[in-house]
Amino acid sequence: MKKIGYVYASSEEAYVREQVEGLKGFSIETVSIEKEDMSEISQSDIVLTQVIESLGAGDQLVVYELRCLGKSIIQLAEFLSELKAKDIQLVVVKKGAAYSDINDGPYVEMILKIAEMEKLIIRERTTKGLQEARRKGRVGGRPKISEETIEQIRFLYNNNRYTLRQIAEECNISLGTAYKYVQER
């Protein structure tokens, strides 16, 4: 069984040191430290991904606290599900006073339930927002073009040998829209 620690890239060096110190008492083989790179915000967990790939069934990923994973609650739930599928145990050193007596299994299950609830709330709010918009007469999607414009698109393409780009400019539509109506018969 491998135990690998993971340290989150933080702009606060003191917090990075706090994480490293917090992991010391857990007999960890290696500690992987994420490097902060502001130019690659979307790829801010490259080291974490590599750590997960190196772990196998029965191994442990040890983090100081959950925020060290740098994930939203929904992303966290997906991450925890991935760990569960690979049979990798997540060990959280600092859970906070309210959860300090809970072992990691129920703690993870609680997070998964909260994330599922968050997804349902977001879905419900989105549905209500769309219904309200429709009630007020707003319709989503691309604006409709007139039958006259559609006929003009087809005429220009079939009779005048215009290119799609020229048709798009002439009819004040996107290239994709021009292509769509040229392909329809």
KAFEN-V526974 format. One record per backbone hydrogen bond with DSSP energy under -1.0 kcal/mol. NH is the residue of the N-H (numbers start at 0). CO is the residue of the C=O. Records with the same first field share a line. If there is no record, write none. Layout:
BEGIN
NH=CO  CO
END
This chain:
BEGIN
3=59
4=29
5=61
6=31
15=11
16=12
17=13
18=14
19=15
20=16
21=17
22=18
25=22
28=2
31=4
33=6
39=36
42=39
43=40
48=44
49=45
50=46
51=47
52=48
53=49
57=86
58=55
59=1
60=88
61=3
62=90
67=64
68=65
69=66
75=71
76=72
77=73
78=74
79=75
80=76
81=77
82=78
83=79
84=80
85=81
86=83
87=82
88=58
90=60
92=62
93=63
98=95
101=98
106=102
107=103
108=104
109=105
110=106
111=107
112=108
113=109
114=110
115=111
116=112
117=113
118=114
119=115
120=116
121=117
122=118
123=119
124=120
125=121
126=122
127=123
128=124
129=125
130=126
131=127
132=128
133=129
134=130
135=131
136=133
137=132
149=145
150=146
151=147
152=148
153=149
154=150
155=151
156=152
157=153
158=154
161=155
166=162
167=163
168=164
169=165
170=166
172=167
177=173
178=174
179=175
180=176
181=177
182=178
183=179
END
